[in-house]
Amino acid sequence: MQNKQTEEQVLEILKQFKPEKSEILKALHALQNAHPLHYITEEAITQTARYFKLTTGQVYGVVTYYSMFSVKPRSPFIIRLCKSPVCYMKGSLNLWNYLSQKLLLNENNISSDDLFTLEPSECLGHCEQAPAMMINEQVFTNLSPKKIDQIIDDFKRKYHEK
């Protein structure tokens, strides 16, 4: 698999959006989702700035402001563990530590098998079923170490079945 986006691929994605500021978040999500390593490259930031008639600093500011965007390469499965007060009170810090040990995370929070990236997240909107996490776009609630083991094992199995 190719681990980069070409200039042409970035431009094709950007052309799907009107060159209006109100479209920039959608365009950035599309760029990140289309990249094999799930991040927004410097080149994509530069092209996005040009397309939306903004400075690269303005686009970089948007990318770094929102926690769902990344300027660093990530794994196929991005785990976003909620760190809101409710999830914290229900044990999300213990689950962070559990996931860190289970996945043998490196200094970039990437698992030893390069399948998972662990990131903290602001509220995921499932406080009544805390603690919560997302893996890519799928939400999981009422988490426990046992439930996390099942979820991680399912993702690994599906990945290796491809």
Secondary structure, 3 states (H helix, E strand, C coil): CCCCCCHHHHHHHHCCCCCCHHHHHHHHHHHHHHCCCCCCCHHHHHHHHHHHCCCHHHHHHHHHHCCCCCCCCCCCEEEEEECCHHHHHCCHHHHHHHHHHHHCCCCCCECCCCCEEEEEECCCCCHHHCCCEEECCEEECCCCHHHHHHHHHHHHHHHHHC
